[in-house]
């Protein structure tokens, strides 16, 4: 077994290649959206069930961000929580049976290669690079916005 750094293409939509990590990204996104819809479908003042579970997660995350960012928590919280929920959900999905083991065989350069249908997001360097670039850009944008260009260390 060899270590594969790039995602394998499992199909195409028109000219756009669909990789196994893109498929898992879509599954993760759909799962989070569906959970958000079900958790907020019948909001009650005294929560129970799924609403209670998600309020616990959101409130804990908000309190952590508020401790770190104080008055700017309302600005940073959605970004931090979105990153957290996306990464933890994708990592948990990667632990399910079938990730990396269910797939098909393909002939590449005259040899048979196994191509998994589902692959953990963090196994693809493109995903971690994209998340890192987004977080760096957001961090720099907010540092310039709140501290100004002279106080950020850029000059």
FENQUI-V143544 format. One line per field, one symbol per residue. ss: DSSP state (h for helix, s for strand, l for the rest). phi: phi as a letter, one per 40 degrees, with the letter a starting at -180 (. if undefined). psi: psi as a letter, one per 40 degrees, with the letter a starting at -180 (. if undefined). A space follows every 50 residues. Layout:
ss=???
phi=???
psi=???
This chain:
ss=llllllllsssssllsssshhhhhhhhhhhhhhhhhhhhhllllllllhh hhhhhhhhhhhhhhhhhhhhhhhhhhhhhhhhhhhhhhhhhhhlllllll llssssssllssssssllllhhhlhhhhhhhhhhhhhhhhhhhhhhhlll lllll
phi=.bcbcccccbibbgcccbcccccccccccccccccccccbcbcbcbcagc ccccccccccccccccccbfccdcccddccccddccccccccccccchcg bcaacbcbfgbcbcbccbbddccbccccccccccccccccccccccbgcc ccgcb
psi=hihhdiiiheaihbehhhiddddddddddddddddddddedghidgiibd ddddddddddddddddddebeedddddddddddddddddddddeeiidhe dhaiiihhfeihhhhidhhhdeehdddddddddddddddddddddddidd eeed.
